[in-house]
């Protein structure tokens, strides 16, 4: 009986240790990324990736896949939100300049989504396209530039900033994997 209890406790200890190792991968990856890029906080990275329960047991490639899928979902949402603003501005009294700036955002997010789908396809076959992912990271910057050029305020500035931070995660992972000797 004592032996069975010992084995049960040993099994539980191993499970907790394995979970801890996986959590360490997530935390260590996010710390490494945020140390290299001050625009990204470790907390944002960890919190974002933990949205997907598989992040608890994911290796670096798994975290990359999770972050790419989150970026795809977020970019799709951003494009839709800017399109909704354009549609609202078509009403009488709508703001033409706001609509024009939002149209730029719809265009750059559309291009970002196209590029992101190529990056994901490449990533799935372990072809790490940091150039494509870097281009996706430019989407929110170019979008915000459109508002600055028209001397208007972006209604989704915070969301653009969050998308930029979100893009930094897979970009850093892709760069890390592309330099890994195990690839």
N, C-alpha and C positions, 0 to 999 in steps of 0.2 A: 504494500500500500504506500509506504514512504517512497519507494522507488517510482511508482506511478505519479505521485505528487511532485517528486523531483523532476521527472520528465515533462510534466505539464508546465511547471514553472520555467524550466529551461526552454521549452517551446515558446512560451509567452515572451520570455526575454529575447529570444531570437527574432520574433515578429516585431517587437518594439525596436530592436536594434536595426532591423531592415527598414522599418518606417523612418527611423531617424536618419539613416544613410540617405534615403530618397529625399527627405526634407532638406538634408544638408546640400544635396545637389541643387535643389530649387533655390535655397537661400544663398549658397555659394555662387551660383550662376548670376543671380540678381545683384549680389554685392560686387562681383567682378565687373558686371556691365555698368552699374552706377558709379563705380570708382573710375572707370574709363570715360564716362560721359556724365558730366555734372548736371545735365538737363533732366536726367532720370534718377528718381529716388529708388533706393532699394525697396522701400515700403510699397511704392506704386507697382514695381515689378512683381514682387511676391504676391501682393493682393490681387493683381490682375491675373496672374497665372493660376492662382489657387481657385479661381472661378471654375476651372475645369478640375474635377476630382482626380483625374488621371495624372495631374501634375505632382501628386504626392509620391508616385512611384516612377515617374518618368526620368529617363536619362536625358542627356543634353539634346540628342536628336528629337526625342519626344517633346521636350520643352519647346524646341524650335517649331515643331508641327503645331503644337497648341497655340503658340504665339502667332503663327501665320494665320491660323483659322480665326483667331480673335481679331486680327487686323483686317481680314476679309469681311467679317461680319460688321466691324465698326466702320469700315470704308463704305460699305453698302448703306449703312444707316446714315452716314454723313451725307452721301450723295442724295438720298431721299429727303433728308431734312432741308438741304439747300433747295431742292426742287420744290418742296412744299412752300418755302418762302417766296420763290419766284411766282408760283401759282397764286399766292395770296396778294402779291404786288400787282397782279393783272386787274385787280378790282379797281373801281374808280378811286382816285386819290392815292394810288400806289406809288411807291418810291422807285423811279426808273433807275437811279444810280445803284440802289440796293439790289435791284433785280439784275443789273448788269454784272455787279460783283459776284452775286450768287451764281450767275451763269458761268463765270470763270471757274468757280468752285465745283460746279457740277461737271464741267469739262475735265478739270484736273483729277477729280475723284474717279471719273469714268476711265481715264487713262491709267490712273493708279490701280483700279480694279483689274483692268486688262493685264497690266504688268504683274500685279500680285498673283493672278492666276497662273502666269508663266513661271513665276518664282516658286510657287507651290508645286507645280508639276515637276520642275527641276529638282526641288528639294526632296520630293518623294522618291526620286531615283538617285538620291545622294549627289546631285549636281548642285553645288552651292553658288547661287547667283547673287553675290553681294552688290553688284552694280545695279541690277534690277530692283533689289530691295532698297537701295539708296535712293533710286528714282521715286519709289513709292513714298519714302520719307519726305520728299520735296512737296508732295501734294498739299499738306496743310500750310506749308510756308508760302507756296505760290498763291494759295487761296487767300491767306491773310494779306499778302502783298496787294491783291486786287482791291481790297477795302482801303488800304492805306493810300493807294494811288488815286482813289476816288474821294479821298478825305471823308470816308464814312467809317462807322464802327461795325465790326463783324458781329452779327447776332450769335455766332457760334464760336467765338474766340477760344473759350475754355475747352470746348469739344475738339477744336483743331489742335490745341496744345496737348490734350490727352491723346489724340491720335498720333501726334508726332512722338510722344513718349512711348506709346504702344509699338510704333514701328521700329524704334531703337532696339527693342528686345530681340526680335527675330534677326535684325541686321547684325547685331553683335554675335548672336549665336551662329549665324551663317558664316561670319568671318572666322569665328573660333573653329567651327567644324572644317572649314576649307583649309585651315592650317594644321589640322590634327593629323598626326601620322597614322591613325587608325582608319582613316577614310579610304 
